């Protein structure tokens, strides 16, 4: 077995180290979410923490790690006899793989024995293994939503419940939850972010000396892990003893009314939702005082607790970066750090002074009539193929977009909420023989399969004789996530400020919808004489939003090039992720002016999508009193449908009666 990398040998990452240690002192803090770029020792630090955790006493033979001093009365292995101090073992660190099944996480019942013998034959899962230890989820942002919900529910309640066909098992599941993620691969939903007590951002140091030390220590560990660990053993032992001392001191720490007032004022000033932030800050500040060996919580503890507990709770939409205005934090703490009957009014700027959005400038998409002036290339193309490039235009305000979906029923290759698919969760639509481990029993179909054979099997009592061949798996239909590939016309005909601002606002709205439905997204743009993959397919919709915001416009309209580039992107992506179905969203006014025979080339390129059966929608951006209806014709070539910008809104009357179905095609007059 490889010797773990010593926690005390991790260079830098002070906030990460502190957050992990505070949770080791007080698991009630609620865990840590570690965000950072690849190669920043996130996983190394988390795995090294297990060596610092104090040993735990357990009931001998208990699969659920019951404490002999206070055994769980509902333990499936109980009731436990008096065992005195029990036995001691190191605290476990259990890793939850991204591709784990629900049964692997919460445990599984032996359905065959439960039906035939009426016994609760329960095989514990990872939640039971992690009880009184650490549960680590690497790339937690890629974990399926239903697993994240189960995980966080168990972390909040301190127990795991398994219920299948009337058979119920409950066991304690209290653990230190740690998740790591790379934001480039997609964000967690704000509701899930809020369930992590603390969050830290890590990045590689730009200091040469520190980078040299990182390399030196890593090479030394690789050469001789045992000797390297022995070198840091004394420091590891000192940290472990300090954790034990802090745990013993924790019940004696006093959180005074002044500190509580600072905590409440800080949470109110930063407008965090709910009360979880206040509670987490209080527990974190108390753990900080215990870690420092004090019995009173000071203002510096409250400040540090805010920096760890609030940044990820400040997000209002998926495209907001986590962060905290430290100047505003200091002002709030100073203002509410005085006497308790001091006037709490924060002044004319309100509790969020300095943190609001600046007013829109006159040249923004909402900025009056100056945006209405036509730009070069709005109605006609410039003579040069690359002329007329415009400064990037800000997107208009996003709106709630109409739900677009892929027709047919998928095989549920990607968990999500967009299109119909056969999934592990959802409504039951049928039954089949299980392929591998049975996960969702179809009870009626199982009984129906077993009933004709009862006499031949010698049934004599009231119980049903069930064999493995009788078991039937429930077939369920739910929703899947798709690859939503945006193909955006950035040519001169789209370049008017008012028009392009509205187009970007529409695409941003669809990106928000893709985030909520757990889709993968990609972005292809075309202008001038070529098309570019602005963003390869990714789970990071905020990366797509950033690319969209900086998108320049101008030049001719190489529509065929844009379609061919999108077709190539889909071909490559099918090889990487064949189970994920695609939805192409083409944003254009339908004009084609780039290259020889541009209209004919665009038509032939569009028919490639129809031949492959790729679902598509054309967002018709044509405006003005005279409309050519080219986008509608293009939708027909694609085998998809066309919607206007107005119809894209979920509250639009026209939008409510339309859906992305291959059989219903709109052609503009």
N, C-alpha and C positions, 0 to 999 in steps of 0.2 A: 504494500500500500504506500502511495506517495505521501511524503511528509507535507502537511499543509504549509503554505507560505505564511510566515509569522505576521500577525496583524500589526505589530509594532514596527515592522520593517517596511510597511507601505509608505512611500514618500509622498508628502503633500496631502491633498484631499482632506484638509482639516475639518470642513463642515461635514463631510461624509463620515469621518471617524467619530466626530462628536455625536451625530445623529444616531449612529449604530450603538454607541456606548450608552446613550441616554435610554434607548429602548431596552438595552441589557439591564440597566438599573431599574427601569419601570416599564414592563411590557404593556401596561395600561395606556401608554402614550399612543399606541396604535400603529406601530410599524413605520417603515421608511420606504419612500419611492425615490430611486436614484435615477436621475436623467443625465445623459451625457453622450458625447460622441464616442465612436468605437475606439478601443484601445486605451481607455483611461483608468484601468484597474478597478472598475466597478465590481465585477464578479470576484476578483481576487480579494478585495477588502471584505466582501460579504462572507465568502467561504472561510476566510481567516478568522472571522469573529467567533466561530463555533469553538475554537480552542480556548477562548477567554471566558466562555459561559461556565458558571459554577456547576459542579455535579449536582444531580437531582436524586433524591431518594424515591424508590419505586417499590410497589408491591411485587414480590417475586412471582413470576409467571403471568402477570397481567399484561395482555397485549395492548392495553390502552394507557399504560404508564401512570396508574393511579398513585397518588401520594399516600403512603401508609398512615400519615398523620390525619388525613382528611380524605378517605377514599370516596370516589364518586358513587352515591347510592344507586344510580341508574346504570352503572357500568355493565356492559353485556357479559363480562367475565365474572361479575360479582354474584352474591355479596361476598366481600373479602373477610377472612378471619383476621383476628388481631395478629400482627406480625412484628410489633415493636417498631424499630427504626427501619425495617425493610433492608433492601440493598441499594447501593449507590452506583450510578453509572453516569458517564458524560452526557451532557445535553446533546441531543441529536440536531443535525442540520439536514433537513429533507428538501430535496429539489423537485419541484413540479415541472415536468417537461411541457412545452407549449402544446404538443400534440396529444396530451393525456386524455383519456376518456373520463366521463363522469364517474363510472364505477371505480376507476383507479384513484380518483380524488377522494370520494366519500366512502368507498367500500361497496361491497356487493352482497346481496342475499343469494343463497343457493335456492333458486325458485323451485327446482325439482324436489328437493327435500322438504321445502316449506309446504308444497301442495300434497306430496305423498305421505309425509310423516308428521306434518304440523309442527315442525321445530324451526327455531330461528337460527339457521346456520349462517353466520355472518363472517365475511372475510374483511378485516379492517383495510381501509385505504390510507392514502398519504396523510390525511388530516389526523388520523389516529396516531400514525408514526411521529408526527410533528408535535403532538401534545407536550407542553412544557419544554419545547425546544424552539428551533428556528424553521420556518417554512420559507424557502427561497424560490422566487419565480423569475427566471431570466427572460428578458423580452416579454414582460407582462403585457405590453400593449398589443402583442400578437396573439394573446390567449383568447380563446373563444368566449363570447360574452356570457353564455350560460355558466361556464366554469368560473369566470370572474365573479359573477353574482353569488354562486355557491361559496366560493372562497371568502368573499368579504362578509357574507352573512354569518358564516362560521366564526370569522374573526371578531365580528361585532357581538355575537351572542355567547361566544365561548363554548359552543356545542355544535355537533353535527347531527343532522337528522337524515335517516334513510328510510323511505317509505315506499314499499312496492306491493301492490295488490293486497292491501289490508294488513300487511306485516310491517311493523315499525320498529326501528332500532335507534336509540339515541346514545351518544357518548360524549364526554367532555373533549373539547378541542380548543385549548388556549395555547397560543404560540406567538412568537415574534415574527410578524409578516414583513418580508423585505422583497421589493420588486425592483428590477433594473430595466431600463429601456433606452433606446436610441430614438430621439424625437424625429429623426429623418425617416423612420419607418412607420410613422403614424402616431397619433396621440391617443391617450385614454379619454373617454368621455368625462366631462366635468363632474358628473354624479359619482363616477368611480374614483376620480382624483381625490374627491372630498373624503373618501373612506380611508385613505392613507393618512396617518397622523402627521408625519413630517415629509418634506421633500427637499432634496438637495440637487444642485446642478454641479456637474463636474466637467472639467476640461483639462486637456494636457497643458502642463506648464510651458511657458515660452522662455523661461530662464534657462540658459545653457547649463549652468552648474547643477540645477535640480534634475534636468534631463539626463545629465551624465551620471548622477547618483542612482537614478532609476535603472539605467542600463547596467551599471556596475552591480547593483544588488540582484538584479534578475539573473545575470550571468553567473554570479556566485551561487545562487540557489540552484540553477540548472547543473552546475558542476558537482555540487555535493549538498543535496537537500538536508540531510541529517546534520551536517556540520553547521550549515547556515542557520537551521532552527535552533541548534544548541547555543549559537552565538547570541540569539535574542531571547533565550529562555528566561533569564532573570527579569528582563523588562516585561515579558509576557506574564510572569508570575506576579509582578508588582501590580500590573493593570487588573489582573483577575482578583487580587486581594482588595484592590480599591473598589471594584464593582460590588464585592460582597459587603464591604463596609458601607458603601452608599445605600445598598438595599436595606441594611439594618437601620441606617439613619433615616431613611425615607419617611417612616410613619411619624417621626418627631419633627419634621419640617413644617414650619408655620407659614401658611399663605394668608397674609393679612388683608384687611379690607382695602388698604391703599393699593396693594399689588393687584387685587381683584378688580378694582376700579380702573386701573391702567389697562388691564387685559380687556375689559369690556369696552372701554373708550377706543382702544386700538382697533378692535374688531368692527366697531361701529364706524370709525373713521374710514376704514378701508372697504366698507360696505360688503362684507362677506355674508353669504347666505346662511341662515340657520344659526344654531348655537354650538355646533360641533367644534368650530374653531376656538370658541372661548374655552371649552372644556379641555381641548388638546393643549392650548397654550398654558392653562393652569397646571396640567399634569407635567408638561415639559419644563416649565419654570421651577416646579417643585423638584423634579429630577435633577435639574441643573444645580440647584442649591445643595442637594444631597451629594452630587458628584464633586462639588467644591468643598464638601465637609462642613457646610453651614446648616443652621436650623431655621434661618429666616430667608425668605425670597426677597431679593433686591431688584431695583429697577433694571440693572444690567441683565438679570435673568429673564425678565419680561421682554426686554429688547431682543435677546438672542432667541427666545422662544418664538417671537413674532417672525423673525427672519427664517425660521425653520418651518413654522406651521401655516403661514399665510400666503406665500407666493403662489402656490398652485390653486388656492381658493379665490384668487383675484380674477380668474379667467371668466369672461362673460360670453365668449363664443370661441369656437375651435381655433380661430386665427389669432387670438390674443396670446402673446408670449407671457409665461409666468414671470412674475417679478414683483418687487416692492420698492416704493420710493422711500429710501432711508431717511432723507431730510424730513419728509412728512411724518415718518415714524418717530423721529427724535422730537419734533415739535409736539406731537400728540402726547408722548410720554412726559415731556417737560410740563405741558399744560395741565395734565392730570396727575402730576406727581406731588402737588402741594397738599394743602389741607383738604379734608373731605367735604367741607361746605363751600369750597371754592366754586365760583360760577362755571359750570361746565360748557357754557356756550362757546363754540370754537371760533366765533368771529364772523365777519361778513362773508368770508369765502366758504362758510359751511364746513361740515366735517370732512368733506373731500377736497378742501381748498388746494388748489394747485394740481389736482389729479384728474380734473375733468377734461373733456375733449375741447380743443380750441375751435373757435368759430370757423365755418367754412369760408375760404377765400373766394373772391369774386370770380376767379377763373376755374373753380371746381365744377363738378357736374351739377351742383345745386345752386351755382353762383349767379343767378340772374340771366339777363339776356345776352351777355357777352359770349356765352357758349353757343349761341345760335348762329354765329357767323360761319358760313361754309368754308371749309379748308380746301386746299388744293387736292384735287382728285375725288371730291365728294360725288359730283355728278358725272365727271368725265375723267379719263385716265391721263396722267402726264405722258408726254411723248417718250421720255427715257424710261427704261425698264426698272430702274431703281430710284427714280427721283421722287420727291414729295414726301420724304420720311418726316413724321411728326413726333413731337415730344410725347412720351407716354401720358395717357389721360387717366385720371382717377375714376374708379368704378363708382357708379351710383349706389344708393343704399340697397342692400340685398332684401329679398322678400321671400315669403314661403312659397316654394316652387311646387308645381303640380307633380304628382308621383308618376314617374316614368318607369316602365318595367319591360323586361324581356318576355316575349310571348312563349307559351309552352311551359312545361314542367321540367326543371333541371334535376340533377342528381345530388344537389346539396354539397357541391365540392367546397364551397366557402361559406362559413357562417355569416349571416347578414339579414337584412330586412327589406330587400327590394323585390325580388321576383319569386314566383312560386317554385318550390323544389321539394324533393323528398329528403327529409332531414330526421335527425334523432329526436327533435322536439316539434310539437305542433299537434294538429288534430289527426286522429287515427283514421286512415282511409282503407285499410285492409290488413291482411296477414300473410306471412310467408314463413318457410322454414328458416331458422337462423343460420347465418353464415359466420361461423366462428362462435364467439361467446354471446350468449343471449343477454340483451341489455334491456329491452322493453317487451315484456310478456303481453301477448294478446290472450287474455284468459278465456274468453268465449271460444275462440278458435282452438285453443289447447284442449279444452274440455270436449269440444266436438270431435277432435281427432282421436281422443282417448276413449270416448264413450263406446264405440262399437266393439272394442276388444276386451271389455271387462270380464265377460264370462270365460273367454279363452285364457285370460290371465289368472283365473281362479279367484276372482274377487268374492269375498265372503262377508266382509263387514260393510260399514257405511262409507268408509273412505274410498276415494277414487284412486285406482292403480294407474299411475302416470309413469311413462318411460320417456327417455330423452327424445326419442323420435316423435313423440306427440307434441313437444313444445313448439309454439309458434311465436315468431317475432312480429310485433306490431309494425305496420308500415305507416309512417306518419308524413304529413305534408305541412311544411312551414315556409320559411322564406330564406333565400340565399343572398349573398352579396355578389355583385358583378364587377367586371372591369368597365368603368365608364370612361371612354376615350373621347376627349373633347378635341374637335378639329375646328380651329378658329381662323376665320378670314381676317387678316390684318392688313389688307391692301388699302390703296388710296380711296376706293369707293366706300370704305367703312370708316374713314378717318375723321369725319366731322366730330367735334368734341362732344356735342350733345348725344350723337348717335353712338359713338364708341363707348362713352361712359355708361349708356344704358345697356349696351351689349356686355360690357365687363360686369355690370351689376347682375345681369341675368346669369352669366356663367358662374359668378361668385355664389349666387343663390343655389345653383345646381351643385356646386361644390359643397356647400353647407348641407344640402340634402344627401349628397354622397357620404359625407362624414357621419351623419346620423344613421344612415343605412348600412354602414360598415363596408363600403365599396373600396375597391382599388381604383385609382384614377390615373390618367395620362393626359398629356397636352401636346398636340401637334398644331403648329401655326404655319400659315403660308402667306407670302407677300413677295413683291418684286419678281424674281425669276425662279424661286425655289421654295421648298417647304422644310421646316426644321422640327425636330422632336425637342420641344422646349422642356418637357419633363417625361422621362420614361415611366411606364406604369409603376406606381408606388402606392403605399397605404398612407402616405403623408399628404393629406389634402391641403394642409397649410403651406407646404412647399409649392403646390400647384397655384394656390392663391397668390403667393409672392411672385411667381413667374408671370402670372396674368397681370398683376399690378404694374410691372415694369415693361409690359409688352409694347414695343413701338409699332407704328402703323405707317403706311404709305407705299406707293409703287403699284405695279400691276397686280392682277389677280390670277395666279397660277393654280386654279382650282383642281385641275387634274393632278398636279404635283402633290397637293395636299392630300387628296384621296389616296393616291398611290403610296405616299409615305405612311398614312394611317393603316392601309392594308398590310404593309410590311411589318409595322409594329404589332398588329394583331397576329400575324403569322408567327412571329418569334415568340410572342407571349403564349400562344397555344402550345408551343413546345415546352415552355417552362411550367405552365399552370393549365393543363388541358381541361380540368373540371370546371374552371371558372368561365362562365359565359360572358360575352361582351355586349355592350350597348354603345353605339357610336352616336355622339351628339355633334352634328355639323352646324356651326354657327356662321351663316353667310347670307348675302342678299341674292345669291344664285348667279352672279355675273362671273364670266370666265374670259379673261383677256390675255393671259400669259401663255406664250408658246404658239406653235403653228396649229391651226384648227382647234382653238381652245375649247369650244363648245362640244365638238365631237369627241375630243380626248376625254373631257370631263364625263361625258355620258358613258363611254366605254369603261372608265375607271369605276364609275358608280355601279355598273352592272356586275363588277367583281364581287362587291359586297352582297348583292342579291343572290348571286350564284352560290356563295358560301353560306347563305342563310343567316347573315349577321343582322341583328336587330339594329335599326337606326332611326333617328329622328333628325329632322332639319329644322333649326330655329331660323325662321324667315325674318331677316333684319331689314328688308326693303321698306322704305318710307317715302313719303311724298304723295301728292295727289294722283300721279300717274305711276302705276305699278305693272311690271312686266310678268309677274308670276313665275319667274325662273326657279325660285326655290321649291315651289310646288312640283314643277316638272322634274327637278332633280330628285325630290323625294320619291317620285314614281320610279325613276331609274334605280334608285337604291332599294326599292321594295319596302320602304318605310313610310313614315308619315311626316307631315309638316305642321308646325305650329308657329304662330306669330309670337312676338315678345309679350304681348298682352295675354295671349292664351296660355303662356307658360306659368302665369300666376295661379296659385291654387284657388284663390277666391274669385277668379274670372269665371263668368257664366259659361263662356265657350270652353274654358279649360276643364270645367267639371264634367263635360259630356264627351271628352276625347281621351283616348288612351293609346299607348304605343302598341298597336296590334298590326301585324303585317297585312291583314286583310282590308283594313280601312285606310285608304289613302286620300289625302286632301290635295286637290289641285286648285290653285288660285285662279280666279277669273282673268 
